Each structure stands twice: as C-alpha cells, then as structure tokens.
Amino acid sequence: MLTEAKKTIQLIGGYFRYNLAASMEYRSSFLIQTLGMILNNSAFIFFWWVLFEHVGEIGGYGFQEVMMIWAISSTSYGIAFVFFGNVRRISKIIVSGELDTYLLQSKDALINLIASGTVVSAWGDIFYGLLLFIFITGGSLVKAGMFILLSMIGSTFLVSILVAAHSLTFYFGDAQGTADLIIEFMVTIGTYPEGIYQGASRVLIYTLLPTAFISFVPIRIIQSFSWYWLGVLLLAMVAWGTLSYKLFYRGLRHYESGNLIVNKL
Amino acid sequence: MKAVKILDKYFHIARVSLASQLVYVKNFFVRNIFFVFIIYIMLLLWRAIYGSQGNTIAGFTLTQMIWYLITTELVALTRSNVFLEVSEDVKKGNIAYLINKPYHYVGYIFSNSMGEVGLRFVINGLTAIIMGFILVGPLEEFSMIHLPMIILAIILGICLNFFIYITLALSAFWFEENAALSWIYSKLIFMLGGMLIPLKLLPNWLESIARYMPFAYVTYGPGRLAVNFSYQQFFEILMWQGGYLITFVLLALLVYRKGVKELNVNGG
C-alpha cells in the first residue's frame, strides 16, 4: 500500500518536472499566459470593490471574505490543472482512442492519464491566489500553511469531480460538454458569497456540485479553526475520490480500443 | 445595381454559414445552459443585495436590474469566435487562400460570422425573454412599441463588439501572441462596458470616463435602453453606437490593408 502511494507520488512528481521543463522552453509564452491570467482574474476584484462601495455585506460576506474565497478557489483550480492538466480532456482522449497508450504502461492508468498534461495558464491562477491571500491576511505563517493544505484538498475535489464527470463517457458517449459545464458551474458558484445560496441551491453545493468544500468550508476553517469542519472536509474528499476512481475503472471495462497509433514520448 | 450584386455575394456567404450552423442547432441550446445559469446566479446575488438595501439601487428596481443583466449578457454572449478564427487564419497562413478570392476578407469574415451570430441571437433572445419572465416577471412600464428600437440597439452592440474583436485579431499580422488583447478587451467590457454592473454604480470619475468609451455602447447602452426607454436616450445611444461602429469598421479595414502588405507566408 505504502509502496504504491510512493510510486504514485513519484509518477506525479516526474510528470510535473517534465511538464514544467516543457513549459519553460517557451518562456515568453509562459510569462504572457501567467500574467494574462493574473490580470484576467483581477477584473473580479474591481467588480466586488464597486459592489461593496454601495453595500456593507452580501450574504454574510464582506469584501475580505469574498477575496478569500477567490484566493482559495483560484489556487485550488491552479494546482489541479498544473499537476493534472489532462483531467480537462479525458473524454476527448477516450473518444479519440488515445487511451490505449496509457493502458499499456505499467502504471495506474488514471493517474498516468491525468498527470501527463499540464495547463500553463493555471500557474497564473496559483500566483494570483497566493498574492491575494498574502495581501488580505498579511502573510501569517500558520494561516499560509493552512491555506496551502486546504487548496490542495480543494484541488483533489476538483480533479475527483472532473474524473467522475468524464467517466460518464464510458457509459453514455462523449461527456466533454457536460464536464466543461460542470467546471464552469463549480468555479462560478464558489466565487459568490455562500449566503446567497438558500434552500435547494444550498443542498446542491454540499452534495452533487460540492463547491462548498472548495471555497466556503476551507475559508470557515481558516477564519476559525474547527476539527468538526476539517473532519467533514476530509471525509467528503475521501468519498468523492473513491467514487470517481471506482466510476472510472468500472467504466473502463466498457472501453473498446480505437486502433489509433500514438507516440507518447 | 453593382452594389446589389456585391451585397448579394456576402448575403450568400451568410446563408451558407447559417445553413451549416443549423446542422448543430442542438449545441446552441446546450451552450445556452451557461447563459441561464449565470443569470440565475446574478438573480441570487442581487436578491440578497436588494434584500438588505431597499427597493432601488442606482435607480434600478430588482426586476429592472435582472432585465438589464439579461440584455447585457445577451449582447456579450451573442458572438462567434471571430478573434480566434482571424488570428489563426493569419498565423497559420490560411489567409493566403482567402485574400485572392473575389471578396474582401473582412467582409467575408463578417458575413460568415453573421450566419452563426444570427442563429445564436434568435436562440439566446428567446431564452432571455423566457428567463426574464420566469425569474422576475415583466418589466414595469414596458411598451411593445419600443421593442424594435431596443432590438436595433442590441444588434448594433453585437456588430460593434464584432468589429472591435476583428480589429484586435488582425494585430496577428504583427504579434504572434495576441490572445492577451482579447482577454484585456473582454475585461474592459466587463468593467467599463457595464456588463455585470450598471455604470451608475461606478465611482463618479470613472463613470464619466466610461460613458465616452466604446465599451459602454456594446453592452451598457442596449441594457439601459431595455429597462428605461426614452426617445432622447435612444437617439443618443444610436449616435454613439453608429459613430463607434463606423470608426471600428474603418479601423479594421485600415489594419487589414497595412497588415496584408506585411504578410509573408511560407510554404503552402
């Protein structure tokens, strides 16, 4: 069990080094995409600043709280796509028959598949989130440690949900559109104050579209630490991770090779 | 007579583009889910704000605010991927096969996009109306007589948006990595175009600058007109939209003419 976990971490680390080196080959493109994403996200600071000039509080959140959910959502999103960039295109890979390459290698097929790609602009999301966090909290070390740990948990949620959504391709045909919509929904929902979601929409963000565990619950933990919420968060993470892992491998049984010859260097 | 013949050519391109888009009409409805979703989130947000602030904010009631946002989102989302299309044509050299045809490249791209944009406008427009009625009900004091003028302002907003995008995309003649221009422009529409918040909510100094910028006439103008129509406002917005539209059409043609002179396509 431990050896397996060590091998998986080594595989993710290996892909990360390789992908980073590949991104750095086109340094100006890397810088433009990273800075562009930081600027892109900054536009939302403007939106919220203007709103809070007129309103004291929205759904129980002030300007600082909204910036905190932006910081943690952005960092979680960034970590997920820097380390597991291919998670966005699992359906495309399945439909085009490229999956064969990953199945033939002596590694965990799912981890091998999702870790082998990266999204360069996601670095911008990480830097943006970290800068925003430092700007809001003033850089307290304990809080920074919690922030990074909770962002990693958030990215595990994002990856698990995307794997589950893309696994539907095995059962019902191309689910790329559905998965793209789900990620858009999750990112959007998680960047508005929690208090605006009431009734059914509140149930939804804790269950089927568990955005609450990526932004609202982590912020609650950072602001006033609670073992209860940390426990709930970890439990939900394990449940979603297991569910998506099983859904992928069960679906894989339905997969038929596409006879596509691909070189994976 | 000659002008009719020339226009007929571009209408034909638009008809062909529309026919090919009709094959994928289901995809348009799927994409509409995001439009519905974002308006729903906006309703939740503004309902919470109005709940604590009172009946009007910046002169808008909640119903007006939601119809305003539906209109601005309708303009912003009713577009083709013209920026990417033109940039790729220039960068990959496809443009070499398009500039020697018996049409003007900018006119071709416009009419080709209009088939897709036209279909999207009808589908998004119907979605917008249904959504508005379900979420907040009809607008108070709305008169059907004003509808054609509001639709005209929306169409001019969509066209202005298109020509700003194409002007920026043609920068690919000089810059390989021009995607940042598209990002920056979309954020200017977002911040100074009143896409998510009416300009009246901006600080006074910024509002007075934003009112003279083209971005306000892409989204804010049609949105404002839809919820608070007056003939004086209509003519004022129409004048700004017309002026900026002519400016950006001429600018696109100028950038294209200069760019083609710089064009150097390798291989085939």
Boltz contact constraints between the chains, C-beta under 6 A:
constraints:
  - contact:
      token1: [A, 32]
      token2: [B, 177]
      max_distance: 6.0
  - contact:
      token1: [A, 32]
      token2: [B, 180]
      max_distance: 6.0
  - contact:
      token1: [A, 36]
      token2: [B, 180]
      max_distance: 6.0
  - contact:
      token1: [A, 36]
      token2: [B, 183]
      max_distance: 6.0
  - contact:
      token1: [A, 40]
      token2: [B, 183]
      max_distance: 6.0
  - contact:
      token1: [A, 43]
      token2: [B, 187]
      max_distance: 6.0
  - contact:
      token1: [A, 43]
      token2: [B, 190]
      max_distance: 6.0
  - contact:
      token1: [A, 43]
      token2: [B, 191]
      max_distance: 6.0
  - contact:
      token1: [A, 46]
      token2: [B, 191]
      max_distance: 6.0
  - contact:
      token1: [A, 47]
      token2: [B, 196]
      max_distance: 6.0
  - contact:
      token1: [A, 50]
      token2: [B, 197]
      max_distance: 6.0
  - contact:
      token1: [A, 50]
      token2: [B, 201]
      max_distance: 6.0
  - contact:
      token1: [A, 55]
      token2: [B, 49]
      max_distance: 6.0
  - contact:
      token1: [A, 55]
      token2: [B, 53]
      max_distance: 6.0
  - contact:
      token1: [A, 58]
      token2: [B, 48]
      max_distance: 6.0
  - contact:
      token1: [A, 58]
      token2: [B, 49]
      max_distance: 6.0
  - contact:
      token1: [A, 59]
      token2: [B, 48]
      max_distance: 6.0
  - contact:
      token1: [A, 177]
      token2: [B, 30]
      max_distance: 6.0
  - contact:
      token1: [A, 192]
      token2: [B, 45]
      max_distance: 6.0
  - contact:
      token1: [A, 196]
      token2: [B, 44]
      max_distance: 6.0
  - contact:
      token1: [A, 196]
      token2: [B, 45]
      max_distance: 6.0
  - contact:
      token1: [A, 196]
      token2: [B, 48]
      max_distance: 6.0
